[in-house]
Amino acid sequence: MLNQAAPLVVAIEAAAGRAAGTPWEGPMGVVQILVTVGALAGLSSVMVVMMLAQPRIFLSMSRDGLMPAWASRLHPRYRTPHVSTIVTGVVVALAAGLTPIGTLGNLVSIGTLMAFVIVSLGVIVLRRTRPDLPRPFRMPLVPLLPILSALVSLLLMMSLPWSTWERLIIWMALGVAVYFGYGYRHSRLRSAVAPGGTRMAPVPEP
């Protein structure tokens, strides 16, 4: 019975049903309302945070030249990336309205876990290739902890169905195509590195 989108609400409703006709009926009714409202608030806050983060990722990518200039365009009054926020909202709304909730959940899970794998391995790479980067926090036990983090994320990814992996491969292929078709040639960070690997003066942001 709990294998559905809102298992906590189902459990509370079952407990409230068993409490009917007992002194616990009133308190369980209040708990049922609080849990339902709390679940909706929690899901809404997560969605808002993720939708606020994505336009700022586009903003950073655009400032490096990996995406067109419209993604880094700021609102003249609020100083927020309004264009990329609108684009993100429209895409998310279409995906939410046209895609089954189970498929969306699997896509979010595999995308997040894939990001964890890339970040974990990136810690090892950057520790060797860019030891000069400022690090407010240095991850201990490198490379042991990043490797364990990547392995655990991969194990969780293996539990997802093959159809989710197919979608991940397609999206990754599209991302690689966009990078080599547009981002690689326009990257300001890459152009700031001399052919021999020596870093030149940083390229100013637009």
C-alpha positions in Angstrom: 0.0 0.0 0.0 3.0 2.3 0.6 4.4 1.8 -2.9 3.0 5.1 -4.3 3.9 8.8 -4.6 2.7 9.8 -1.1 3.4 6.9 1.2 3.5 9.0 4.4 0.0 10.5 3.7 -1.3 6.9 3.1 0.1 5.7 6.4 -1.4 8.6 8.3 -4.8 8.1 6.7 -4.7 4.4 7.6 -3.9 5.3 11.3 -6.6 7.9 11.3 -9.1 5.3 10.0 -8.2 2.9 12.8 -8.5 5.7 15.4 -12.1 6.4 14.4 -14.5 6.1 17.3 -11.6 6.3 19.9 -10.3 9.2 21.9 -7.5 9.5 19.3 -9.8 10.3 16.5 -9.6 14.1 17.0 -5.8 14.3 17.5 -5.2 12.0 14.5 -7.4 14.2 12.3 -5.2 17.2 13.2 -2.1 15.1 12.5 -3.5 14.1 9.2 -4.0 17.7 8.1 -0.6 18.8 9.4 1.2 16.0 7.6 -0.6 16.7 4.3 0.2 20.4 4.5 3.8 19.7 5.5 4.3 17.3 2.6 2.9 19.8 0.1 5.1 22.6 1.6 8.2 20.4 1.5 7.7 19.3 -2.1 6.9 22.9 -3.1 10.0 24.3 -1.4 12.2 21.6 -3.1 10.8 22.4 -6.5 11.2 26.2 -6.0 14.8 25.8 -4.9 15.7 23.5 -7.8 14.0 25.9 -10.3 15.9 28.9 -8.8 19.2 27.0 -9.0 18.9 25.9 -12.7 18.7 29.5 -14.2 21.8 30.4 -12.2 23.6 27.4 -13.6 22.7 28.6 -17.0 23.9 32.1 -16.0 27.3 30.8 -15.0 27.6 28.7 -18.1 26.6 31.6 -20.3 29.2 33.9 -18.7 31.8 31.3 -19.6 30.5 31.2 -23.2 29.1 27.6 -22.9 25.6 28.9 -23.6 24.3 31.9 -25.6 24.2 35.4 -24.1 20.4 35.3 -23.4 21.0 32.9 -20.6 23.1 35.5 -18.7 20.8 38.4 -19.3 19.8 40.1 -16.1 16.5 41.9 -15.3 17.3 45.7 -15.2 15.4 46.1 -11.9 15.6 42.8 -10.0 19.1 41.8 -11.3 18.0 38.2 -11.7 18.4 36.0 -14.8 14.7 36.5 -15.8 15.0 35.0 -19.4 16.5 31.7 -18.3 14.1 31.6 -15.3 11.1 31.9 -17.7 12.6 29.2 -20.1 13.2 26.9 -17.1 9.7 27.4 -15.8 8.1 26.7 -19.2 10.2 23.5 -19.7 9.5 22.2 -16.2 5.7 23.0 -16.5 5.5 21.1 -19.8 7.5 18.1 -18.4 5.3 18.0 -15.3 2.1 18.2 -17.3 3.0 15.6 -20.0 5.2 13.1 -18.2 4.0 10.4 -15.7 5.1 11.1 -12.1 7.0 7.8 -11.9 9.1 8.6 -15.0 9.8 12.1 -13.7 10.9 10.7 -10.3 13.3 8.3 -11.9 14.7 11.0 -14.2 15.3 13.4 -11.3 17.0 10.5 -9.3 19.3 9.4 -12.0 20.2 13.0 -13.0 21.0 13.9 -9.4 23.0 10.8 -8.8 24.9 11.3 -12.1 25.8 14.8 -10.9 27.1 13.3 -7.6 29.3 10.9 -9.6 30.8 13.7 -11.7 31.3 16.1 -8.8 33.0 13.3 -6.7 35.4 12.4 -9.5 35.9 16.1 -10.3 37.3 16.5 -6.7 40.1 14.1 -7.6 40.8 15.6 -10.9 40.9 19.2 -9.7 43.0 18.3 -6.7 45.7 17.2 -9.2 45.2 19.6 -12.1 44.3 22.8 -10.2 46.0 22.8 -6.8 46.0 26.6 -6.9 42.2 27.0 -6.7 41.0 28.7 -3.5 39.3 26.0 -1.3 37.3 27.2 1.7 36.7 23.6 2.5 39.1 20.7 1.6 37.6 17.3 1.4 39.5 14.9 3.6 40.7 11.4 2.7 41.1 12.1 -1.1 40.8 10.0 -3.2 39.2 7.5 -0.9 36.0 9.4 0.0 35.3 10.7 -3.6 35.7 7.2 -4.9 33.3 5.8 -2.3 30.9 8.6 -3.0 30.9 7.9 -6.8 30.6 4.1 -6.2 27.6 4.5 -3.9 25.9 6.8 -6.3 26.5 4.3 -9.2 25.0 1.5 -7.1 21.9 3.5 -6.5 21.7 4.3 -10.2 21.9 0.6 -11.0 18.6 0.1 -9.2 16.8 2.3 -11.7 15.1 0.8 -14.8 16.8 0.5 -18.1 14.4 3.0 -19.7 15.7 5.7 -17.3 19.2 4.9 -18.3 18.3 5.2 -22.0 16.9 8.7 -21.3 20.0 9.6 -19.4 22.3 8.5 -22.3 20.2 10.4 -24.8 20.3 13.6 -22.7 24.1 13.2 -22.0 24.7 12.7 -25.7 22.7 15.9 -26.4 24.7 17.8 -23.8 28.0 16.6 -25.3 26.8 17.6 -28.7 25.9 21.1 -27.5 29.2 21.4 -25.8 31.4 20.5 -28.7 29.1 22.2 -31.2 28.9 25.5 -29.4 30.4 25.6 -25.9 33.9 24.4 -26.7 34.5 27.1 -29.3 33.0 29.9 -27.2 34.4 29.0 -23.8 36.2 32.0 -22.3 37.8 29.8 -19.7 39.4 27.6 -22.4 40.6 30.7 -24.3 42.3 32.0 -21.1 44.6 29.0 -21.2 47.6 29.1 -23.5 48.3 26.1 -25.8 51.0 24.8 -23.5 48.7 24.7 -20.6 49.8 28.0 -19.0 47.0 30.2 -17.7 46.8 33.6 -19.2 45.0 36.7 -17.9 41.4 35.9 -17.2 38.9 37.0 -19.8 36.4 39.6 -18.4 32.8 38.8 -18.1 30.3 40.6 -20.3 
